[in-house]
Amino acid sequence: PPLLAINLSGATVQDPSMNAFIRSAFREFNLDPALICFEITETSAITNYELVLELVHSLRQLGCKISLDDFGAGLLSFEFMRRLQPDFVKIDGKLVRDIEHDPVASVIVRAIQQVSEVMGAKTIGEWVENEATLRRLEAIGIDFIQGYYYHAPVPIETLIQEPLIHQLPD
């Protein structure tokens, strides 16, 4: 089944009451935590690393998935990624966008993919806007993409009425 991804802001992940709030929301709305993936950006985690790790541990105990968003754009290291143990690593779009013409960006994306694979995390390339970028990501071994090449953003009402499930061109 598809996952619903929810971005957690820096203020949200730093809020000590967030864990109780999320647990309460799951009970109140009878939500299945296995269908939810919480996305945490590098920058949101930088001020209180340990509090973020505690929240992630609690969410994982509920059965939620965790995604490390915009990885490669901030100041956090592979060490944070190792400690977080995300289910998904979303590679920052600025790196993805540049892989066609910048060999350093390409090597960084490949390194993120390799570390993610060893950890058992799936990778997502952000900002994919053309076939050349898609093909390069495929060659590197990136698992999923997001961006205008796949589909432009749509209002949530549209997704509720008609979920987007498309096959990418061969």
Backbone as CSV, one residue per row, in Angstrom:
resi,resn,N_x,N_y,N_z,CA_x,CA_y,CA_z,C_x,C_y,C_z
1,PRO,0.831,-1.207,0.000,0.000,0.000,0.000,0.863,1.252,0.000
2,PRO,0.374,2.326,-0.604,1.147,3.573,-0.618,1.286,4.152,0.792
3,LEU,2.382,4.867,0.996,2.624,5.545,2.267,2.205,6.999,2.156
4,LEU,1.730,7.553,3.249,1.482,8.983,3.338,2.699,9.588,4.019
5,ALA,3.392,10.481,3.320,4.588,11.117,3.875,4.197,12.436,4.525
6,ILE,4.664,12.633,5.747,4.378,13.850,6.505,5.704,14.485,6.885
7,ASN,5.907,15.726,6.440,7.125,16.457,6.789,7.025,16.963,8.223
8,LEU,8.065,16.745,8.986,8.142,17.288,10.339,9.117,18.458,10.320
9,SER,8.643,19.616,10.727,9.479,20.817,10.724,10.490,20.759,11.864
10,GLY,11.434,21.688,11.828,12.430,21.773,12.887,11.788,21.993,14.244
11,ALA,10.798,22.896,14.302,10.108,23.161,15.566,9.371,21.916,16.052
12,THR,8.797,21.180,15.127,8.042,19.976,15.481,8.944,18.913,16.090
13,VAL,10.059,18.626,15.448,10.928,17.560,15.969,11.633,17.971,17.257
14,GLN,11.706,19.270,17.523,12.341,19.752,18.745,11.354,19.862,19.910
15,ASP,10.065,19.694,19.639,9.017,19.840,20.654,8.910,18.551,21.480
16,PRO,9.219,18.625,22.780,9.176,17.413,23.610,7.778,16.782,23.713
17,SER,6.721,17.551,23.447,5.359,17.010,23.542,4.887,16.366,22.229
18,MET,5.703,16.426,21.182,5.277,15.925,19.870,5.006,14.423,19.878
19,ASN,5.800,13.682,20.590,5.609,12.236,20.651,4.204,11.905,21.166
20,ALA,3.816,12.516,22.277,2.486,12.269,22.848,1.392,12.737,21.891
21,PHE,1.611,13.872,21.231,0.620,14.394,20.287,0.400,13.412,19.127
22,ILE,1.468,12.904,18.564,1.359,11.973,17.434,0.663,10.683,17.869
23,ARG,1.047,10.153,19.015,0.399,8.933,19.521,-1.099,9.163,19.725
24,SER,-1.439,10.310,20.273,-2.847,10.653,20.498,-3.606,10.748,19.172
25,ALA,-2.990,11.349,18.165,-3.634,11.490,16.848,-3.877,10.124,16.212
26,PHE,-2.932,9.216,16.346,-3.134,7.864,15.807,-4.340,7.191,16.460
27,ARG,-4.458,7.344,17.783,-5.601,6.740,18.486,-6.913,7.429,18.107
28,GLU,-6.910,8.761,18.150,-8.138,9.527,17.902,-8.710,9.273,16.511
29,PHE,-7.843,9.202,15.517,-8.309,9.050,14.135,-8.200,7.615,13.622
30,ASN,-7.841,6.701,14.521,-7.735,5.282,14.182,-6.861,5.067,12.935
31,LEU,-5.677,5.674,12.961,-4.748,5.591,11.836,-3.811,4.403,12.000
32,ASP,-3.466,3.797,10.897,-2.497,2.706,10.899,-1.097,3.304,10.746
33,PRO,-0.274,3.271,11.786,1.067,3.860,11.702,1.924,3.280,10.580
34,ALA,1.654,2.051,10.172,2.448,1.421,9.110,2.256,2.112,7.762
35,LEU,1.225,2.947,7.648,0.956,3.657,6.394,1.517,5.076,6.393
36,ILE,2.220,5.441,7.462,2.741,6.803,7.608,4.266,6.785,7.576
37,CYS,4.816,7.722,6.811,6.267,7.923,6.771,6.545,9.367,7.182
38,PHE,7.231,9.541,8.283,7.586,10.879,8.738,8.916,11.285,8.113
39,GLU,8.926,12.476,7.497,10.128,12.994,6.842,10.787,14.032,7.738
40,ILE,12.063,13.829,7.974,12.843,14.730,8.808,13.994,15.256,7.970
41,THR,14.127,16.579,7.911,15.238,17.156,7.150,16.490,17.203,8.025
42,GLU,17.614,17.233,7.352,18.885,17.387,8.066,18.859,18.633,8.932
43,THR,18.399,19.733,8.351,18.456,21.010,9.062,17.537,21.027,10.277
44,SER,16.426,20.290,10.239,15.523,20.272,11.395,16.134,19.512,12.565
45,ALA,17.074,18.646,12.285,17.648,17.797,13.328,18.897,18.385,13.961
46,ILE,19.420,19.444,13.393,20.759,19.877,13.778,20.846,20.472,15.185
47,THR,19.763,21.089,15.685,19.884,21.761,16.977,19.788,20.830,18.178
48,ASN,18.988,19.789,18.089,18.902,18.845,19.205,18.823,17.425,18.667
49,TYR,19.934,16.983,18.243,20.159,15.684,17.627,19.558,14.550,18.452
50,GLU,19.825,14.540,19.763,19.373,13.438,20.624,17.855,13.410,20.753
51,LEU,17.218,14.571,20.860,15.758,14.635,20.951,15.119,14.083,19.680
52,VAL,15.704,14.403,18.537,15.208,13.885,17.255,15.340,12.365,17.221
53,LEU,16.471,11.850,17.661,16.667,10.395,17.674,15.660,9.707,18.597
54,GLU,15.331,10.335,19.734,14.317,9.777,20.641,12.950,9.739,19.966
55,LEU,12.569,10.838,19.296,11.280,10.890,18.607,11.221,9.824,17.518
56,VAL,12.275,9.704,16.746,12.320,8.708,15.668,12.195,7.299,16.240
57,HIS,12.887,7.027,17.319,12.801,5.702,17.955,11.356,5.405,18.371
58,SER,10.700,6.390,18.951,9.313,6.219,19.382,8.378,5.992,18.194
59,LEU,8.560,6.768,17.119,7.722,6.615,15.923,7.935,5.244,15.294
60,ARG,9.159,4.803,15.304,9.464,3.491,14.736,8.815,2.378,15.568
61,GLN,8.789,2.538,16.889,8.123,1.551,17.753,6.629,1.458,17.438
62,LEU,6.039,2.582,17.015,4.622,2.576,16.624,4.401,1.826,15.311
63,GLY,5.462,1.721,14.515,5.344,1.072,13.209,5.459,2.027,12.036
64,CYS,5.751,3.292,12.321,5.897,4.295,11.256,7.223,4.101,10.524
65,LYS,7.270,4.595,9.308,8.503,4.645,8.530,9.130,6.023,8.736
66,ILE,10.445,6.096,8.512,11.181,7.348,8.670,11.963,7.627,7.396
67,SER,11.881,8.877,6.961,12.631,9.315,5.784,13.537,10.475,6.178
68,LEU,14.786,10.402,5.776,15.723,11.509,5.965,15.655,12.341,4.695
69,ASP,15.099,13.540,4.809,14.800,14.384,3.654,15.946,15.356,3.369
70,ASP,16.133,15.668,2.096,17.140,16.645,1.645,18.559,16.268,2.069
71,PHE,18.844,14.983,2.149,20.175,14.577,2.598,21.229,15.026,1.590
72,GLY,22.327,15.542,2.129,23.413,16.027,1.292,23.425,17.536,1.168
73,ALA,22.383,18.199,1.681,22.295,19.653,1.551,22.751,20.370,2.810
74,GLY,22.688,19.699,3.947,22.947,20.363,5.212,24.300,20.030,5.793
75,LEU,24.360,20.174,7.099,25.626,20.021,7.805,25.792,18.661,8.467
76,LEU,24.757,17.840,8.440,24.857,16.546,9.106,25.654,15.562,8.266
77,SER,26.143,14.566,8.940,27.058,13.629,8.304,26.417,12.265,8.119
78,PHE,27.184,11.392,7.518,26.762,10.003,7.412,26.580,9.396,8.807
79,GLU,27.268,9.929,9.805,27.113,9.424,11.176,25.678,9.624,11.657
80,PHE,25.096,10.783,11.379,23.695,11.003,11.768,22.792,10.025,11.029
81,MET,23.045,9.848,9.756,22.261,8.906,8.959,22.371,7.502,9.561
82,ARG,23.551,7.122,9.955,23.771,5.799,10.550,22.988,5.653,11.849
83,ARG,22.991,6.686,12.665,22.273,6.622,13.947,20.764,6.694,13.760
84,LEU,20.311,7.444,12.771,18.875,7.589,12.522,18.281,6.307,11.943
85,GLN,19.064,5.601,11.121,18.602,4.371,10.462,17.275,4.589,9.728
86,PRO,17.240,5.540,8.780,15.978,5.809,8.079,15.582,4.655,7.159
87,ASP,14.297,4.595,6.868,13.797,3.627,5.889,14.032,4.144,4.473
88,PHE,14.020,5.486,4.347,14.220,6.144,3.057,15.210,7.288,3.233
89,VAL,16.038,7.506,2.223,16.935,8.665,2.191,16.605,9.428,0.922
90,LYS,16.100,10.652,1.112,15.773,11.502,-0.032,16.982,12.390,-0.307
91,ILE,17.572,12.187,-1.461,18.802,12.900,-1.820,18.433,14.282,-2.325
92,ASP,19.071,15.284,-1.737,18.739,16.671,-2.034,18.758,16.966,-3.528
93,GLY,17.757,17.713,-3.960,17.582,18.022,-5.373,18.724,18.785,-6.006
94,LYS,19.429,19.602,-5.225,20.549,20.346,-5.808,21.644,19.389,-6.272
95,LEU,21.867,18.337,-5.513,22.846,17.325,-5.936,22.335,16.553,-7.142
96,VAL,21.072,16.133,-7.081,20.486,15.352,-8.177,20.498,16.155,-9.467
97,ARG,20.106,17.407,-9.375,20.034,18.270,-10.557,21.389,18.382,-11.252
98,ASP,22.458,18.328,-10.481,23.792,18.566,-11.034,24.535,17.304,-11.484
99,ILE,23.950,16.114,-11.304,24.724,14.896,-11.595,25.090,14.730,-13.057
100,GLU,24.353,15.369,-13.943,24.652,15.219,-15.375,25.951,15.908,-15.779
101,HIS,26.279,17.014,-15.115,27.441,17.797,-15.558,28.499,18.020,-14.476
102,ASP,28.258,17.530,-13.265,29.215,17.735,-12.180,29.637,16.369,-11.623
103,PRO,30.866,15.943,-11.937,31.295,14.617,-11.480,31.335,14.489,-9.956
104,VAL,31.572,15.590,-9.247,31.595,15.527,-7.782,30.186,15.245,-7.252
105,ALA,29.181,15.936,-7.793,27.790,15.679,-7.383,27.419,14.229,-7.657
106,SER,27.848,13.718,-8.781,27.554,12.334,-9.147,28.173,11.350,-8.157
107,VAL,29.400,11.601,-7.752,30.078,10.723,-6.789,29.398,10.808,-5.420
108,ILE,28.970,12.009,-5.026,28.273,12.166,-3.742,26.961,11.390,-3.757
109,VAL,26.197,11.508,-4.837,24.928,10.775,-4.951,25.187,9.270,-4.901
110,ARG,26.208,8.825,-5.588,26.553,7.391,-5.566,26.929,6.945,-4.143
111,ALA,27.688,7.764,-3.422,28.082,7.418,-2.049,26.855,7.317,-1.141
112,ILE,25.933,8.261,-1.283,24.702,8.213,-0.485,23.926,6.940,-0.809
113,GLN,23.854,6.602,-2.081,23.134,5.390,-2.493,23.794,4.150,-1.895
114,GLN,25.113,4.082,-1.946,25.816,2.896,-1.454,25.656,2.726,0.054
115,VAL,25.792,3.817,0.804,25.621,3.738,2.254,24.177,3.362,2.586
116,SER,23.228,3.967,1.885,21.812,3.652,2.112,21.533,2.179,1.858
117,GLU,22.076,1.663,0.781,21.856,0.259,0.430,22.381,-0.677,1.519
118,VAL,23.566,-0.389,2.031,24.144,-1.218,3.090,23.274,-1.161,4.350
119,MET,22.673,0.004,4.614,21.802,0.168,5.784,20.415,-0.429,5.570
120,GLY,20.089,-0.776,4.338,18.752,-1.290,4.052,17.732,-0.205,3.781
121,ALA,18.189,1.024,3.562,17.289,2.144,3.273,17.122,2.295,1.763
122,LYS,15.933,2.655,1.342,15.662,2.945,-0.063,16.011,4.407,-0.331
123,THR,16.488,4.685,-1.541,16.873,6.049,-1.906,15.850,6.669,-2.844
124,ILE,15.701,7.984,-2.692,14.782,8.762,-3.526,15.552,9.963,-4.055
125,GLY,15.593,10.119,-5.365,16.226,11.280,-5.982,15.192,12.377,-6.169
126,GLU,15.436,13.536,-5.575,14.524,14.674,-5.696,14.867,15.500,-6.938
127,TRP,13.930,16.325,-7.358,14.093,17.309,-8.440,14.408,16.668,-9.786
128,VAL,13.880,15.524,-10.068,14.136,14.892,-11.364,13.235,15.566,-12.391
129,GLU,13.860,16.272,-13.330,13.096,17.077,-14.281,13.258,16.640,-15.725
130,ASN,14.122,15.659,-15.988,14.302,15.225,-17.376,14.768,13.769,-17.417
131,GLU,14.701,13.210,-18.607,15.046,11.798,-18.777,16.527,11.532,-18.526
132,ALA,17.384,12.478,-18.885,18.824,12.265,-18.682,19.142,12.080,-17.193
133,THR,18.527,12.897,-16.348,18.734,12.761,-14.902,18.175,11.429,-14.415
134,LEU,16.992,11.070,-14.897,16.391,9.781,-14.533,17.333,8.633,-14.882
135,ARG,17.852,8.638,-16.094,18.734,7.546,-16.537,20.015,7.486,-15.700
136,ARG,20.548,8.642,-15.358,21.771,8.684,-14.536,21.490,8.098,-13.149
137,LEU,20.341,8.462,-12.570,19.969,7.929,-11.258,19.751,6.417,-11.318
138,GLU,19.143,5.955,-12.398,18.960,4.507,-12.583,20.309,3.800,-12.624
139,ALA,21.259,4.392,-13.340,22.591,3.785,-13.461,23.298,3.724,-12.104
140,ILE,23.058,4.717,-11.276,23.671,4.758,-9.946,22.999,3.755,-9.007
141,GLY,21.726,3.466,-9.250,21.008,2.518,-8.397,19.993,3.149,-7.466
142,ILE,19.601,4.390,-7.750,18.585,5.061,-6.933,17.257,4.326,-7.103
143,ASP,16.540,4.125,-5.993,15.324,3.311,-6.002,14.088,4.032,-6.536
144,PHE,13.901,5.286,-6.149,12.700,6.041,-6.519,13.086,7.458,-6.919
145,ILE,12.153,8.111,-7.616,12.377,9.519,-7.968,11.155,10.333,-7.587
146,GLN,11.371,11.636,-7.477,10.258,12.574,-7.410,10.685,13.808,-8.179
147,GLY,9.719,14.450,-8.803,10.020,15.651,-9.559,9.114,15.788,-10.756
148,TYR,9.266,16.887,-11.452,8.392,17.216,-12.579,8.461,16.193,-13.706
149,TYR,9.564,15.472,-13.835,9.620,14.464,-14.892,8.546,13.407,-14.664
150,TYR,8.313,13.089,-13.403,7.285,12.102,-13.061,5.911,12.755,-13.075
151,HIS,5.759,13.847,-12.316,4.473,14.536,-12.253,4.656,15.861,-11.532
152,ALA,3.918,16.867,-11.979,3.906,18.152,-11.284,3.161,17.983,-9.960
153,PRO,3.449,18.835,-8.972,2.703,18.756,-7.713,1.204,18.940,-7.966
154,VAL,0.402,18.263,-7.159,-1.056,18.374,-7.279,-1.656,18.613,-5.900
155,PRO,-2.823,19.265,-5.857,-3.499,19.471,-4.568,-3.891,18.131,-3.947
156,ILE,-3.925,18.090,-2.640,-4.248,16.841,-1.951,-5.639,16.334,-2.321
157,GLU,-6.566,17.257,-2.579,-7.919,16.842,-2.962,-7.880,15.980,-4.224
158,THR,-7.009,16.333,-5.142,-6.867,15.562,-6.380,-6.334,14.164,-6.085
159,LEU,-5.352,14.085,-5.193,-4.786,12.777,-4.849,-5.809,11.884,-4.162
160,ILE,-6.651,12.483,-3.351,-7.677,11.695,-2.664,-8.654,11.119,-3.678
161,GLN,-9.000,11.924,-4.687,-9.962,11.475,-5.698,-9.326,10.523,-6.705
162,GLU,-8.097,10.809,-7.121,-7.423,10.011,-8.147,-5.954,9.823,-7.781
163,PRO,-5.632,8.773,-7.036,-4.223,8.555,-6.674,-3.333,8.468,-7.915
164,LEU,-2.134,9.022,-7.794,-1.179,9.005,-8.907,-0.384,7.711,-8.879
165,ILE,-0.667,6.853,-9.797,0.124,5.634,-9.949,0.447,5.531,-11.428
166,HIS,1.691,5.836,-11.755,2.126,5.854,-13.148,3.340,4.968,-13.327
167,GLN,3.466,4.429,-14.494,4.679,3.728,-14.880,5.586,4.731,-15.575
168,LEU,6.844,4.707,-15.223,7.802,5.542,-15.936,8.090,4.906,-17.288
169,PRO,8.462,5.723,-18.268,8.798,5.153,-19.575,9.979,4.195,-19.461
170,ASP,9.985,3.161,-20.301,11.088,2.188,-20.293,12.360,2.802,-20.829
